[in-house]
Amino acid sequence: MEPLIFFHTSLFKDVGVNMTIVFNTLFIVALLSILSFMASRNLQIYPGRLQNVMEVVIDGLHSLLVDTMGEHGKKFFPLIATLGLFILTSNLIGIIPGFESPTANINTNAAMALVVFFMTHIVGVMTHGIKYLKQFLGPVWWLIPLMLPIEIISHLSRPLSLTFRLFGNIAGEDIVLLVVLLLVPLLVPLPIMFLMIFTSVVQTLVFMLLAMMYISGAMEEGH
């Protein structure tokens, strides 16, 4: 038994798997799934507290999506809302002692950024067909050697930007909070916690807005 446990432990270390992040991620997924089920299993005309809170959150996300992408963006609401709820919960859970924010791990953020990246280009091709690829070539043929690498780098930088922006802000917050708790463990960390809540909300909105802008841009007629 001991060699088997050692094998699994060493295997996780070799592939760079942070099991704390994995368990926290699974916990957030389970928590959001349970809350969604409880709020929607018995919908009422006069909602209870949980249904009322969930309706306010979902309606706010829906209004943000429509204002940003327009009516044609409604079909992407499940993706954007899922990203928003998961990122916000992941950001906030790091404030609770004993938990580590999944978004403070670069792998989590890279996975979400890649989903947005591939969705953007899949939507672009589905909307415009092969003409979508013309955006990488520039307005005239003799600019192709210049425009092609510029456009490729520009699009590849999008998932990198989404990944490192969220990772840097949330990981930095967690480190600052940990240091302050070690140095001054009583009332001083409270203002930092309120600032972390504000920053967590802002970073969630930034990720969502950029994702919506990328997908909406792929559908524009300019392509």
N, CA and C atoms as a LAMMPS dump frame, in Angstrom:
ITEM: TIMESTEP
0
ITEM: NUMBER OF ATOMS
669
ITEM: BOX BOUNDS ff ff ff
-5.0000000000000000e+02 5.0000000000000000e+02
-5.0000000000000000e+02 5.0000000000000000e+02
-5.0000000000000000e+02 5.0000000000000000e+02
ITEM: ATOMS id mol type element x y z
1 1 1 N 0.833 -1.209 0
2 1 2 C 0 0 0
3 1 3 C 0.869 1.262 0
4 2 1 N 1.927 1.239 0.803
5 2 2 C 2.773 2.426 0.897
6 2 3 C 3.434 2.757 -0.441
7 3 1 N 3.988 1.791 -1.191
8 3 2 C 4.565 2.113 -2.496
9 3 3 C 3.536 2.681 -3.447
10 4 1 N 2.275 2.18 -3.352
11 4 2 C 1.232 2.675 -4.24
12 4 3 C 0.931 4.133 -3.931
13 5 1 N 0.814 4.461 -2.627
14 5 2 C 0.566 5.851 -2.234
15 5 3 C 1.727 6.727 -2.67
16 6 1 N 2.931 6.258 -2.471
17 6 2 C 4.108 7.029 -2.877
18 6 3 C 4.114 7.265 -4.376
19 7 1 N 3.711 6.237 -5.123
20 7 2 C 3.68 6.363 -6.587
21 7 3 C 2.717 7.457 -7.013
22 8 1 N 1.521 7.45 -6.413
23 8 2 C 0.523 8.451 -6.785
24 8 3 C 0.988 9.849 -6.386
25 9 1 N 1.556 9.961 -5.203
26 9 2 C 2.02 11.273 -4.74
27 9 3 C 3.129 11.807 -5.634
28 10 1 N 4.105 10.97 -5.947
29 10 2 C 5.205 11.402 -6.794
30 10 3 C 4.726 11.699 -8.208
31 11 1 N 3.721 10.939 -8.668
32 11 2 C 3.183 11.181 -10.003
33 11 3 C 2.559 12.56 -10.083
34 12 1 N 1.761 12.946 -9.067
35 12 2 C 1.142 14.266 -9.054
36 12 3 C 2.201 15.357 -9.043
37 13 1 N 3.279 15.137 -8.292
38 13 2 C 4.339 16.143 -8.236
39 13 3 C 5.042 16.248 -9.581
40 14 1 N 5.257 15.115 -10.231
41 14 2 C 5.974 15.118 -11.5
42 14 3 C 5.205 15.882 -12.575
43 15 1 N 3.879 15.731 -12.608
44 15 2 C 3.088 16.396 -13.642
45 15 3 C 2.636 17.782 -13.201
46 16 1 N 3.042 18.229 -12.019
47 16 2 C 2.72 19.571 -11.559
48 16 3 C 1.283 19.746 -11.119
49 17 1 N 0.651 18.702 -10.585
50 17 2 C -0.736 18.787 -10.158
51 17 3 C -0.783 19.239 -8.698
52 18 1 N -1.478 20.337 -8.452
53 18 2 C -1.694 20.835 -7.098
54 18 3 C -3.026 20.277 -6.611
55 19 1 N -2.979 19.266 -5.741
56 19 2 C -4.199 18.596 -5.334
57 19 3 C -5.11 19.505 -4.515
58 20 1 N -4.551 20.487 -3.825
59 20 2 C -5.386 21.448 -3.102
60 20 3 C -6.26 22.22 -4.076
61 21 1 N -5.667 22.655 -5.186
62 21 2 C -6.432 23.373 -6.21
63 21 3 C -7.49 22.46 -6.824
64 22 1 N -7.125 21.208 -7.065
65 22 2 C -8.077 20.257 -7.655
66 22 3 C -9.278 20.065 -6.743
67 23 1 N -9.039 19.847 -5.459
68 23 2 C -10.143 19.626 -4.515
69 23 3 C -10.976 20.895 -4.34
70 24 1 N -10.318 22.054 -4.282
71 24 2 C -11.072 23.304 -4.166
72 24 3 C -11.928 23.553 -5.402
73 25 1 N -11.39 23.217 -6.571
74 25 2 C -12.158 23.376 -7.811
75 25 3 C -13.373 22.466 -7.813
76 26 1 N -13.18 21.206 -7.432
77 26 2 C -14.297 20.26 -7.364
78 26 3 C -15.329 20.705 -6.334
79 27 1 N -14.848 21.269 -5.231
80 27 2 C -15.766 21.767 -4.2
81 27 3 C -16.627 22.908 -4.743
82 28 1 N -16.015 23.829 -5.491
83 28 2 C -16.762 24.955 -6.065
84 28 3 C -17.766 24.463 -7.094
85 29 1 N -17.354 23.524 -7.931
86 29 2 C -18.271 22.955 -8.928
87 29 3 C -19.461 22.303 -8.241
88 30 1 N -19.196 21.517 -7.185
89 30 2 C -20.279 20.859 -6.447
90 30 3 C -21.18 21.884 -5.768
91 31 1 N -20.571 22.919 -5.185
92 31 2 C -21.345 23.952 -4.491
93 31 3 C -22.274 24.684 -5.446
94 32 1 N -21.756 25.112 -6.583
95 32 2 C -22.577 25.822 -7.559
96 32 3 C -23.662 24.913 -8.133
97 33 1 N -23.327 23.647 -8.346
98 33 2 C -24.319 22.694 -8.875
99 33 3 C -25.46 22.492 -7.88
100 34 1 N -25.123 22.338 -6.604
101 34 2 C -26.147 22.13 -5.577
102 34 3 C -27.027 23.366 -5.43
103 35 1 N -26.408 24.554 -5.406
104 35 2 C -27.183 25.788 -5.286
105 35 3 C -28.112 25.977 -6.483
106 36 1 N -27.604 25.665 -7.682
107 36 2 C -28.44 25.785 -8.883
108 36 3 C -29.617 24.818 -8.826
109 37 1 N -29.353 23.596 -8.385
110 37 2 C -30.419 22.597 -8.291
111 37 3 C -31.46 23.005 -7.253
112 38 1 N -31.002 23.47 -6.097
113 38 2 C -31.93 23.86 -5.041
114 38 3 C -32.772 25.063 -5.434
115 39 1 N -32.165 25.982 -6.194
116 39 2 C -32.895 27.193 -6.58
117 39 3 C -33.883 26.942 -7.704
118 40 1 N -33.646 25.908 -8.521
119 40 2 C -34.477 25.693 -9.713
120 40 3 C -35.373 24.463 -9.638
121 41 1 N -35.252 23.659 -8.589
122 41 2 C -36.016 22.41 -8.552
123 41 3 C -37.506 22.652 -8.32
124 42 1 N -37.851 23.752 -7.661
125 42 2 C -39.25 24.03 -7.35
126 42 3 C -39.504 25.526 -7.493
127 43 1 N -39.481 26.001 -8.736
128 43 2 C -39.624 27.426 -8.993
129 43 3 C -41.016 27.901 -8.6
130 44 1 N -41.064 29.075 -7.959
131 44 2 C -42.309 29.65 -7.489
132 44 3 C -42.528 31.028 -8.097
133 45 1 N -43.802 31.408 -8.244
134 45 2 C -44.121 32.759 -8.724
135 45 3 C -43.623 33.791 -7.718
136 46 1 N -43.789 33.483 -6.451
137 46 2 C -43.253 34.333 -5.384
138 46 3 C -42.043 33.614 -4.808
139 47 1 N -40.853 33.95 -5.29
140 47 2 C -39.66 33.164 -4.964
141 47 3 C -39.25 33.282 -3.507
142 48 1 N -38.622 32.202 -3.046
143 48 2 C -38.017 32.236 -1.727
144 48 3 C -36.675 32.96 -1.775
145 49 1 N -35.958 32.91 -0.668
146 49 2 C -34.713 33.676 -0.57
147 49 3 C -33.676 33.194 -1.582
148 50 1 N -33.456 31.871 -1.621
149 50 2 C -32.432 31.344 -2.516
150 50 3 C -32.796 31.591 -3.973
151 51 1 N -34.039 31.316 -4.345
152 51 2 C -34.464 31.553 -5.722
153 51 3 C -34.369 33.032 -6.066
154 52 1 N -34.721 33.891 -5.123
155 52 2 C -34.662 35.334 -5.361
156 52 3 C -33.231 35.794 -5.609
157 53 1 N -32.288 35.293 -4.793
158 53 2 C -30.878 35.67 -4.962
159 53 3 C -30.354 35.184 -6.306
160 54 1 N -30.655 33.934 -6.648
161 54 2 C -30.184 33.378 -7.915
162 54 3 C -30.784 34.113 -9.108
163 55 1 N -32.054 34.507 -9.008
164 55 2 C -32.683 35.236 -10.098
165 55 3 C -32.035 36.602 -10.289
166 56 1 N -31.698 37.268 -9.189
167 56 2 C -31.02 38.566 -9.284
168 56 3 C -29.658 38.421 -9.95
169 57 1 N -28.898 37.388 -9.546
170 57 2 C -27.564 37.166 -10.116
171 57 3 C -27.659 36.855 -11.606
172 58 1 N -28.545 35.919 -11.966
173 58 2 C -28.678 35.508 -13.363
174 58 3 C -29.193 36.651 -14.222
175 59 1 N -30.155 37.421 -13.695
176 59 2 C -30.685 38.552 -14.453
177 59 3 C -29.613 39.614 -14.67
178 60 1 N -28.759 39.83 -13.657
179 60 2 C -27.664 40.783 -13.816
180 60 3 C -26.668 40.345 -14.876
181 61 1 N -26.311 39.059 -14.865
182 61 2 C -25.392 38.534 -15.878
183 61 3 C -26.017 38.601 -17.273
184 62 1 N -27.307 38.315 -17.353
185 62 2 C -27.999 38.355 -18.649
186 62 3 C -28.034 39.78 -19.198
187 63 1 N -28.313 40.753 -18.339
188 63 2 C -28.342 42.153 -18.779
189 63 3 C -26.963 42.608 -19.248
190 64 1 N -25.916 42.191 -18.531
191 64 2 C -24.559 42.541 -18.927
192 64 3 C -24.223 41.961 -20.288
193 65 1 N -24.617 40.714 -20.518
194 65 2 C -24.332 40.063 -21.799
195 65 3 C -25.068 40.757 -22.945
196 66 1 N -26.342 41.064 -22.757
197 66 2 C -27.12 41.704 -23.82
198 66 3 C -26.578 43.107 -24.105
199 67 1 N -26.214 43.842 -23.073
200 67 2 C -25.663 45.187 -23.273
201 67 3 C -24.328 45.153 -24.008
202 68 1 N -23.559 44.083 -23.802
203 68 2 C -22.232 43.989 -24.412
204 68 3 C -22.269 43.381 -25.805
205 69 1 N -23.036 42.311 -25.983
206 69 2 C -23.03 41.556 -27.236
207 69 3 C -24.275 41.786 -28.087
208 70 1 N -25.325 42.326 -27.497
209 70 2 C -26.57 42.477 -28.228
210 70 3 C -27.423 41.226 -28.119
211 71 1 N -28.57 41.251 -28.781
212 71 2 C -29.498 40.137 -28.699
213 71 3 C -28.913 38.84 -29.265
214 72 1 N -28.038 38.968 -30.281
215 72 2 C -27.477 37.755 -30.884
216 72 3 C -26.496 37.044 -29.955
217 73 1 N -26.162 37.675 -28.846
218 73 2 C -25.23 37.038 -27.921
219 73 3 C -25.891 36.158 -26.88
220 74 1 N -27.245 36.092 -26.898
221 74 2 C -27.953 35.313 -25.88
222 74 3 C -27.578 33.834 -25.915
223 75 1 N -27.253 33.327 -27.086
224 75 2 C -26.918 31.9 -27.18
225 75 3 C -25.611 31.56 -26.468
226 76 1 N -24.826 32.58 -26.135
227 76 2 C -23.571 32.338 -25.418
228 76 3 C -23.723 32.566 -23.913
229 77 1 N -24.96 32.819 -23.478
230 77 2 C -25.183 33.09 -22.06
231 77 3 C -24.738 31.935 -21.161
232 78 1 N -25.036 30.663 -21.49
233 78 2 C -24.563 29.575 -20.611
234 78 3 C -23.052 29.589 -20.399
235 79 1 N -22.292 29.843 -21.456
236 79 2 C -20.834 29.876 -21.332
237 79 3 C -20.382 31.049 -20.471
238 80 1 N -20.872 32.255 -20.78
239 80 2 C -20.429 33.448 -20.07
240 80 3 C -20.859 33.406 -18.607
241 81 1 N -22.098 32.986 -18.35
242 81 2 C -22.585 32.92 -16.971
243 81 3 C -21.812 31.883 -16.157
244 82 1 N -21.508 30.735 -16.769
245 82 2 C -20.736 29.704 -16.075
246 82 3 C -19.341 30.211 -15.728
247 83 1 N -18.697 30.855 -16.687
248 83 2 C -17.373 31.431 -16.416
249 83 3 C -17.439 32.464 -15.295
250 84 1 N -18.437 33.344 -15.366
251 84 2 C -18.554 34.395 -14.368
252 84 3 C -18.78 33.856 -12.967
253 85 1 N -19.711 32.927 -12.823
254 85 2 C -20.012 32.373 -11.502
255 85 3 C -18.834 31.58 -10.949
256 86 1 N -18.183 30.804 -11.813
257 86 2 C -17.045 30.007 -11.347
258 86 3 C -15.871 30.907 -10.95
259 87 1 N -15.555 31.892 -11.77
260 87 2 C -14.419 32.776 -11.473
261 87 3 C -14.669 33.573 -10.205
262 88 1 N -15.871 34.126 -10.064
263 88 2 C -16.17 34.921 -8.867
264 88 3 C -16.086 34.063 -7.609
265 89 1 N -16.678 32.884 -7.643
266 89 2 C -16.619 32.006 -6.474
267 89 3 C -15.189 31.585 -6.18
268 90 1 N -14.431 31.287 -7.215
269 90 2 C -13.029 30.888 -7.028
270 90 3 C -12.206 32.029 -6.452
271 91 1 N -12.476 33.247 -6.9
272 91 2 C -11.748 34.404 -6.366
273 91 3 C -12.058 34.615 -4.888
274 92 1 N -13.332 34.523 -4.546
275 92 2 C -13.758 34.848 -3.179
276 92 3 C -13.383 33.764 -2.176
277 93 1 N -13.326 32.512 -2.616
278 93 2 C -13.088 31.434 -1.665
279 93 3 C -11.684 31.508 -1.068
280 94 1 N -10.763 32.179 -1.765
281 94 2 C -9.409 32.32 -1.243
282 94 3 C -9.337 33.204 -0.014
283 95 1 N -10.389 33.995 0.244
284 95 2 C -10.41 34.853 1.43
285 95 3 C -10.657 34.026 2.684
286 96 1 N -11.317 32.892 2.537
287 96 2 C -11.64 32.036 3.676
288 96 3 C -10.392 31.252 4.097
289 97 1 N -10.002 31.329 5.353
290 97 2 C -8.816 30.579 5.807
291 97 3 C -8.976 29.086 5.543
292 98 1 N -7.92 28.485 5.036
293 98 2 C -7.936 27.061 4.734
294 98 3 C -8.242 26.74 3.287
295 99 1 N -8.688 27.735 2.524
296 99 2 C -8.975 27.542 1.111
297 99 3 C -7.954 28.295 0.26
298 100 1 N -7.758 27.787 -0.937
299 100 2 C -6.869 28.421 -1.902
300 100 3 C -7.643 28.66 -3.189
301 101 1 N -7.563 29.871 -3.712
302 101 2 C -8.323 30.219 -4.906
303 101 3 C -7.849 29.405 -6.105
304 102 1 N -8.746 28.672 -6.776
305 102 2 C -8.347 27.982 -8.007
306 102 3 C -7.831 28.951 -9.07
307 103 1 N -8.341 30.184 -9.056
308 103 2 C -7.885 31.175 -10.035
309 103 3 C -6.523 31.757 -9.68
310 104 1 N -5.973 31.379 -8.534
311 104 2 C -4.597 31.749 -8.206
312 104 3 C -3.615 30.749 -8.787
313 105 1 N -4.13 29.762 -9.517
314 105 2 C -3.315 28.77 -10.199
315 105 3 C -3.402 29.006 -11.701
316 106 1 N -2.274 29.093 -12.349
317 106 2 C -2.233 29.464 -13.763
318 106 3 C -2.894 28.416 -14.653
319 107 1 N -2.9 27.157 -14.234
320 107 2 C -3.501 26.102 -15.051
321 107 3 C -5.016 26.277 -15.171
322 108 1 N -5.659 26.642 -14.07
323 108 2 C -7.104 26.867 -14.096
324 108 3 C -7.456 27.985 -15.06
325 109 1 N -6.734 29.087 -14.964
326 109 2 C -7.014 30.237 -15.819
327 109 3 C -6.717 29.948 -17.283
328 110 1 N -5.64 29.193 -17.531
329 110 2 C -5.293 28.844 -18.909
330 110 3 C -6.38 27.98 -19.539
331 111 1 N -6.962 27.073 -18.759
332 111 2 C -8.028 26.219 -19.288
333 111 3 C -9.231 27.057 -19.715
334 112 1 N -9.626 28.02 -18.881
335 112 2 C -10.766 28.879 -19.229
336 112 3 C -10.434 29.781 -20.413
337 113 1 N -9.214 30.308 -20.44
338 113 2 C -8.809 31.18 -21.544
339 113 3 C -8.794 30.433 -22.874
340 114 1 N -8.362 29.168 -22.857
341 114 2 C -8.339 28.375 -24.087
342 114 3 C -9.758 28.064 -24.575
343 115 1 N -10.682 27.863 -23.65
344 115 2 C -12.078 27.655 -24.045
345 115 3 C -12.599 28.88 -24.787
346 116 1 N -12.326 30.065 -24.247
347 116 2 C -12.756 31.305 -24.908
348 116 3 C -12.055 31.472 -26.248
349 117 1 N -10.757 31.151 -26.306
350 117 2 C -9.981 31.3 -27.538
351 117 3 C -10.548 30.43 -28.66
352 118 1 N -10.753 29.149 -28.37
353 118 2 C -11.264 28.252 -29.408
354 118 3 C -12.717 28.568 -29.757
355 119 1 N -13.505 28.95 -28.771
356 119 2 C -14.882 29.321 -29.047
357 119 3 C -14.945 30.531 -29.973
358 120 1 N -14.053 31.485 -29.764
359 120 2 C -14.034 32.684 -30.606
360 120 3 C -13.855 32.327 -32.076
361 121 1 N -12.884 31.493 -32.378
362 121 2 C -12.582 31.184 -33.779
363 121 3 C -13.576 30.171 -34.362
364 122 1 N -14.1 29.293 -33.529
365 122 2 C -15.144 28.379 -34.018
366 122 3 C -16.385 29.177 -34.417
367 123 1 N -16.757 30.136 -33.581
368 123 2 C -17.913 30.984 -33.896
369 123 3 C -17.636 31.807 -35.151
370 124 1 N -16.413 32.321 -35.278
371 124 2 C -16.075 33.106 -36.462
372 124 3 C -16.195 32.307 -37.747
373 125 1 N -15.688 31.085 -37.736
374 125 2 C -15.767 30.239 -38.927
375 125 3 C -17.208 29.829 -39.202
376 126 1 N -17.967 29.515 -38.17
377 126 2 C -19.359 29.131 -38.363
378 126 3 C -20.201 30.295 -38.881
379 127 1 N -19.85 31.513 -38.492
380 127 2 C -20.634 32.677 -38.908
381 127 3 C -20.277 33.134 -40.316
382 128 1 N -18.984 33.165 -40.642
383 128 2 C -18.532 33.742 -41.907
384 128 3 C -17.975 32.719 -42.88
385 129 1 N -17.809 31.481 -42.435
386 129 2 C -17.219 30.491 -43.311
387 129 3 C -15.722 30.724 -43.471
388 130 1 N -15.178 30.287 -44.585
389 130 2 C -13.747 30.404 -44.832
390 130 3 C -13.312 31.853 -44.952
391 131 1 N -14.251 32.762 -45.218
392 131 2 C -13.917 34.189 -45.317
393 131 3 C -13.395 34.736 -44.003
394 132 1 N -13.698 34.062 -42.901
395 132 2 C -13.22 34.519 -41.594
396 132 3 C -11.705 34.592 -41.55
397 133 1 N -11.04 33.694 -42.282
398 133 2 C -9.577 33.643 -42.248
399 133 3 C -8.943 34.822 -42.969
400 134 1 N -9.73 35.544 -43.759
401 134 2 C -9.171 36.687 -44.49
402 134 3 C -8.696 37.797 -43.558
403 135 1 N -9.252 37.844 -42.341
404 135 2 C -8.839 38.893 -41.41
405 135 3 C -7.36 38.787 -41.054
406 136 1 N -6.789 37.57 -41.199
407 136 2 C -5.378 37.373 -40.873
408 136 3 C -4.455 37.813 -42.014
409 137 1 N -5.02 38.105 -43.173
410 137 2 C -4.201 38.359 -44.361
411 137 3 C -4.069 39.822 -44.729
412 138 1 N -4.866 40.688 -44.102
413 138 2 C -4.776 42.105 -44.407
414 138 3 C -5.648 42.496 -45.585
415 139 1 N -5.744 43.796 -45.884
416 139 2 C -6.654 44.279 -46.937
417 139 3 C -6.177 43.993 -48.361
418 140 1 N -4.877 43.887 -48.569
419 140 2 C -4.34 43.642 -49.924
420 140 3 C -3.312 42.515 -49.842
421 141 1 N -3.119 41.825 -50.972
422 141 2 C -2.305 40.609 -50.954
423 141 3 C -0.842 40.865 -50.615
424 142 1 N -0.329 42.052 -51.042
425 142 2 C 1.097 42.279 -50.818
426 142 3 C 1.427 42.631 -49.36
427 143 1 N 0.4 42.787 -48.523
428 143 2 C 0.63 43.022 -47.091
429 143 3 C 0.58 41.731 -46.267
430 144 1 N 0.328 40.61 -46.946
431 144 2 C 0.198 39.348 -46.222
432 144 3 C 1.444 39 -45.395
433 145 1 N 2.674 39.141 -45.939
434 145 2 C 3.857 38.8 -45.123
435 145 3 C 3.974 39.637 -43.849
436 146 1 N 3.418 40.854 -43.875
437 146 2 C 3.462 41.709 -42.687
438 146 3 C 2.278 41.446 -41.759
439 147 1 N 1.085 41.366 -42.333
440 147 2 C -0.128 41.285 -41.527
441 147 3 C -0.322 39.901 -40.899
442 148 1 N 0.072 38.837 -41.592
443 148 2 C -0.178 37.494 -41.082
444 148 3 C 0.487 37.254 -39.726
445 149 1 N 1.8 37.51 -39.582
446 149 2 C 2.397 37.283 -38.251
447 149 3 C 1.847 38.229 -37.191
448 150 1 N 1.519 39.463 -37.573
449 150 2 C 0.962 40.408 -36.604
450 150 3 C -0.387 39.912 -36.079
451 151 1 N -1.247 39.47 -36.986
452 151 2 C -2.573 38.988 -36.583
453 151 3 C -2.478 37.719 -35.752
454 152 1 N -1.571 36.817 -36.135
455 152 2 C -1.421 35.573 -35.372
456 152 3 C -0.956 35.871 -33.947
457 153 1 N 0.045 36.737 -33.825
458 153 2 C 0.541 37.107 -32.491
459 153 3 C -0.546 37.805 -31.685
460 154 1 N -1.315 38.66 -32.351
461 154 2 C -2.391 39.382 -31.674
462 154 3 C -3.424 38.42 -31.092
463 155 1 N -3.81 37.428 -31.873
464 155 2 C -4.824 36.493 -31.395
465 155 3 C -4.261 35.535 -30.358
466 156 1 N -3.005 35.123 -30.497
467 156 2 C -2.401 34.241 -29.502
468 156 3 C -2.191 34.953 -28.165
469 157 1 N -2.035 36.264 -28.216
470 157 2 C -1.838 37.022 -26.977
471 157 3 C -3.119 37.113 -26.144
472 158 1 N -4.262 36.863 -26.757
473 158 2 C -5.528 36.97 -26.015
474 158 3 C -5.629 35.963 -24.879
475 159 1 N -5.427 34.673 -25.118
476 159 2 C -5.482 33.738 -23.981
477 159 3 C -4.377 33.984 -22.962
478 160 1 N -3.22 34.435 -23.428
479 160 2 C -2.151 34.765 -22.484
480 160 3 C -2.56 35.924 -21.589
481 161 1 N -3.19 36.935 -22.185
482 161 2 C -3.644 38.086 -21.413
483 161 3 C -4.706 37.687 -20.405
484 162 1 N -5.693 36.898 -20.836
485 162 2 C -6.736 36.452 -19.924
486 162 3 C -6.146 35.627 -18.778
487 163 1 N -5.193 34.774 -19.098
488 163 2 C -4.616 33.879 -18.095
489 163 3 C -3.812 34.635 -17.055
490 164 1 N -2.857 35.44 -17.509
491 164 2 C -1.914 36.052 -16.576
492 164 3 C -2.516 37.238 -15.833
493 165 1 N -3.483 37.918 -16.423
494 165 2 C -4.123 39.028 -15.704
495 165 3 C -4.863 38.509 -14.48
496 166 1 N -5.674 37.484 -14.687
497 166 2 C -6.432 36.921 -13.568
498 166 3 C -5.503 36.252 -12.564
499 167 1 N -4.543 35.497 -13.062
500 167 2 C -3.599 34.809 -12.169
501 167 3 C -2.806 35.8 -11.32
502 168 1 N -2.266 36.842 -11.94
503 168 2 C -1.438 37.798 -11.214
504 168 3 C -2.196 38.52 -10.118
505 169 1 N -3.408 38.951 -10.414
506 169 2 C -4.186 39.696 -9.427
507 169 3 C -4.624 38.828 -8.26
508 170 1 N -5.158 37.645 -8.549
509 170 2 C -5.671 36.796 -7.472
510 170 3 C -4.532 36.185 -6.658
511 171 1 N -3.483 35.713 -7.322
512 171 2 C -2.342 35.153 -6.586
513 171 3 C -1.682 36.222 -5.723
514 172 1 N -1.559 37.44 -6.263
515 172 2 C -0.982 38.533 -5.488
516 172 3 C -1.802 38.857 -4.256
517 173 1 N -3.134 38.864 -4.402
518 173 2 C -4.005 39.118 -3.261
519 173 3 C -3.824 38.056 -2.183
520 174 1 N -3.791 36.803 -2.591
521 174 2 C -3.657 35.716 -1.618
522 174 3 C -2.34 35.811 -0.86
523 175 1 N -1.28 36.168 -1.57
524 175 2 C 0.03 36.294 -0.916
525 175 3 C 0.025 37.45 0.083
526 176 1 N -0.543 38.59 -0.318
527 176 2 C -0.609 39.751 0.578
528 176 3 C -1.416 39.421 1.825
529 177 1 N -2.571 38.766 1.627
530 177 2 C -3.406 38.409 2.779
531 177 3 C -2.675 37.449 3.71
532 178 1 N -1.963 36.484 3.158
533 178 2 C -1.226 35.526 3.98
534 178 3 C -0.147 36.222 4.798
535 179 1 N 0.587 37.133 4.17
536 179 2 C 1.654 37.854 4.879
537 179 3 C 1.076 38.713 5.998
538 180 1 N -0.027 39.418 5.703
539 180 2 C -0.635 40.28 6.717
540 180 3 C -1.188 39.457 7.878
541 181 1 N -1.798 38.311 7.578
542 181 2 C -2.317 37.456 8.641
543 181 3 C -1.203 36.922 9.532
544 182 1 N -0.042 36.664 8.942
545 182 2 C 1.088 36.175 9.736
546 182 3 C 1.669 37.278 10.614
547 183 1 N 1.699 38.511 10.094
548 183 2 C 2.31 39.616 10.832
549 183 3 C 1.345 40.233 11.836
550 184 1 N 0.125 40.508 11.376
551 184 2 C -0.87 41.163 12.225
552 184 3 C -2.175 40.377 12.116
553 185 1 N -2.386 39.365 12.909
554 185 2 C -3.503 38.441 12.688
555 185 3 C -4.873 38.911 13.181
556 186 1 N -4.997 40.127 13.75
557 186 2 C -6.268 40.531 14.334
558 186 3 C -7.09 41.398 13.371
559 187 1 N -7.277 42.676 13.649
560 187 2 C -8.212 43.516 12.9
561 187 3 C -7.628 44.12 11.637
562 188 1 N -6.314 44.22 11.545
563 188 2 C -5.693 44.892 10.398
564 188 3 C -6.039 44.233 9.064
565 189 1 N -6.135 42.888 8.971
566 189 2 C -6.442 42.279 7.664
567 189 3 C -7.84 42.597 7.123
568 190 1 N -8.759 43.104 7.955
569 190 2 C -10.131 43.328 7.501
570 190 3 C -10.22 44.273 6.301
571 191 1 N -9.536 45.436 6.304
572 191 2 C -9.601 46.3 5.116
573 191 3 C -9.068 45.609 3.857
574 192 1 N -8.042 44.785 4.023
575 192 2 C -7.486 44.067 2.87
576 192 3 C -8.503 43.058 2.337
577 193 1 N -9.252 42.427 3.234
578 193 2 C -10.272 41.473 2.799
579 193 3 C -11.366 42.161 1.993
580 194 1 N -11.792 43.347 2.449
581 194 2 C -12.795 44.092 1.683
582 194 3 C -12.244 44.493 0.314
583 195 1 N -10.973 44.878 0.27
584 195 2 C -10.349 45.211 -1.003
585 195 3 C -10.263 43.988 -1.903
586 196 1 N -10.004 42.815 -1.33
587 196 2 C -9.946 41.576 -2.114
588 196 3 C -11.308 41.238 -2.709
589 197 1 N -12.383 41.491 -1.942
590 197 2 C -13.728 41.247 -2.47
591 197 3 C -13.991 42.145 -3.671
592 198 1 N -13.629 43.413 -3.544
593 198 2 C -13.82 44.355 -4.662
594 198 3 C -13.006 43.936 -5.877
595 199 1 N -11.745 43.592 -5.668
596 199 2 C -10.88 43.191 -6.774
597 199 3 C -11.359 41.893 -7.413
598 200 1 N -11.868 40.983 -6.599
599 200 2 C -12.382 39.711 -7.129
600 200 3 C -13.542 39.951 -8.088
601 201 1 N -14.442 40.859 -7.711
602 201 2 C -15.571 41.186 -8.577
603 201 3 C -15.084 41.852 -9.858
604 202 1 N -14.14 42.778 -9.729
605 202 2 C -13.627 43.496 -10.902
606 202 3 C -12.943 42.537 -11.871
607 203 1 N -12.115 41.637 -11.359
608 203 2 C -11.414 40.695 -12.233
609 203 3 C -12.37 39.732 -12.916
610 204 1 N -13.456 39.378 -12.234
611 204 2 C -14.481 38.54 -12.868
612 204 3 C -15.13 39.28 -14.029
613 205 1 N -15.482 40.549 -13.802
614 205 2 C -16.102 41.349 -14.861
615 205 3 C -15.148 41.546 -16.034
616 206 1 N -13.869 41.76 -15.749
617 206 2 C -12.885 41.958 -16.821
618 206 3 C -12.788 40.712 -17.692
619 207 1 N -12.695 39.54 -17.065
620 207 2 C -12.602 38.292 -17.827
621 207 3 C -13.86 38.09 -18.67
622 208 1 N -15.017 38.313 -18.085
623 208 2 C -16.274 38.127 -18.811
624 208 3 C -16.391 39.107 -19.973
625 209 1 N -16.071 40.381 -19.722
626 209 2 C -16.203 41.403 -20.769
627 209 3 C -15.261 41.125 -21.935
628 210 1 N -14.022 40.737 -21.63
629 210 2 C -13.081 40.426 -22.705
630 210 3 C -13.541 39.209 -23.499
631 211 1 N -14.042 38.197 -22.806
632 211 2 C -14.545 37.005 -23.499
633 211 3 C -15.708 37.374 -24.422
634 212 1 N -16.624 38.203 -23.934
635 212 2 C -17.766 38.616 -24.752
636 212 3 C -17.326 39.467 -25.938
637 213 1 N -16.35 40.329 -25.726
638 213 2 C -15.858 41.183 -26.816
639 213 3 C -15.153 40.357 -27.89
640 214 1 N -14.376 39.365 -27.481
641 214 2 C -13.684 38.52 -28.456
642 214 3 C -14.688 37.745 -29.309
643 215 1 N -15.669 37.136 -28.653
644 215 2 C -16.665 36.345 -29.388
645 215 3 C -17.528 37.24 -30.262
646 216 1 N -17.939 38.388 -29.712
647 216 2 C -18.755 39.313 -30.496
648 216 3 C -17.982 39.852 -31.696
649 217 1 N -16.693 40.117 -31.509
650 217 2 C -15.87 40.602 -32.613
651 217 3 C -15.735 39.585 -33.734
652 218 1 N -15.736 38.298 -33.371
653 218 2 C -15.636 37.254 -34.394
654 218 3 C -16.887 37.17 -35.252
655 219 1 N -18.013 37.67 -34.726
656 219 2 C -19.272 37.61 -35.464
657 219 3 C -19.562 38.862 -36.292
658 220 1 N -18.734 39.9 -36.132
659 220 2 C -18.988 41.148 -36.841
660 220 3 C -18.871 40.969 -38.34
661 221 1 N -19.64 41.763 -39.065
662 221 2 C -19.661 41.655 -40.52
663 221 3 C -18.372 42.147 -41.161
664 222 1 N -17.547 42.847 -40.412
665 222 2 C -16.292 43.345 -40.961
666 222 3 C -15.387 42.236 -41.454
667 223 1 N -15.603 40.992 -40.95
668 223 2 C -14.784 39.843 -41.395
669 223 3 C -15.208 39.379 -42.774
